[in-house]
Structure formats: structure tokens, C-alpha cells
Amino acid sequence: MNFDQQVAAAGFPEDVQVTREDRLDGLLFRALQGEPGRRQRGAELLLTPEAVRLYGEGPATAMVLTRLLAEVDAGLPVAQNGLFERIVFVGD
């Protein structure tokens, strides 16, 4: 299942955008709600390379989406100076 299919299957509300960015320090996932610059809400979750190796990319992505959906359900925090709350998953 590709990322867009996983996001759709996770059941995010229509007004929430979920993105994934490959970075040197891991995979950065974002759940964003609202227009940029207008009290945009969101949360980020960084999945370290160690966590990807430990869990596998597909299961780790499913775990990340579940965690981000819980953040959405609880109410995403408002961005502070353009920065979002960040959660980090590391390998054990």
C-alpha cells in the first residue's frame, strides 16, 4: 500500500493534510489543519532510521499515522512562530 492509500485508510478528516518528507535524520510526517499563516494547526512526527529498520517502513508508517490521528482527535496545537509540536519515534 502506498503512502496516500495508507493516509486514506487511516481515516483523517478531509480538512487535515498529511505529508511525508524524507530527511537525513529520518522520515518526517506532518498533520496540518488550516491555512498557512492563519492560525494553522499541526503536529510533526519524526521516525528515525533506526525505528524504520526495527519495525519496517510499512508497519512504522501505520504506527505513525495512528499516532498523528490521535493528535488530530485530541485537537492539533496551533503552530508557534511557524513551528509545530514534534514527536520522535526512535528504535529501541
N, C-alpha and C positions, 0 to 999 in steps of 0.2 A: 504494500500500500504506500503510495507517495505521500508527501507531507500535506498537500492540500486535501487529500482524501482523509487523512488522519484528523486534520482540523475539523473537517465537516462532520466526521463520525463522532467527534468529541462533544458536539452539541453546543458550541459557543453561540451566544446571541448574535443576531445579524449586525448589530452596531459595534461589535468588537472585531478588530483586525488582529490576526495572529501572524507573526513573521518569524523567520529563522535566518540567522546570519552566521556563516562560517567565519571563525576568527582564529587567530593563533592560540588564544587561551581557551578555546573550546567552541561550543555551539551556543549562540546567544539567541534565546527565544523572547519575543515580546508580545504582550497582550495590550492593545491600545484601544481606548474608547474616547470618542470626541474628536473635535477638530484641533489640529496643532495650533498652539498659541491661544486657545480659548478654553482654559482650564481642562486641558487634556488629562485623562486618567490613564494609568498603566502600571505594569509591573514587568520586570525582566527576570529571566532565569538563565543562569549560565551553567551549562553542562560541561564539565571539564573533560579533556581527552581520556583521563583515567576512568571516569564514570562511563563513558561510551564504550571503552574496552571491557569494563567489568560487566555491564548489563547488555551490551549490544545496542546498535543505533536505533533499531525499530522499537524494542521494549523501552529504551531510555526516553525516546521521543514520546511514547504513550504516557509514561510516568510524568514527564514534564507537562504535557497537555492537561493531564488530570490535576496537577498542582496549580497550573495557571487558571484552569476553570474554577477551582476552589477560590482563588483570589478574586475572580470576576464575581462569583456568587456572594462573596463577603463584601464586595464593593472595592473596586480598584482605587488606590490612593491617587490624589492629584499630583501631577509632576511638580517637582520643586526645582525652579530655575532650569527647566528642560530636562531634568534627570528623573528617572523612575526608580522606584524601590527595586532592589536586586536581591534575588535568592540564588545561592550557588549550590549545585549538587556536585560532590566530589566522589571519587572512587574510594572504597574502604580498603 
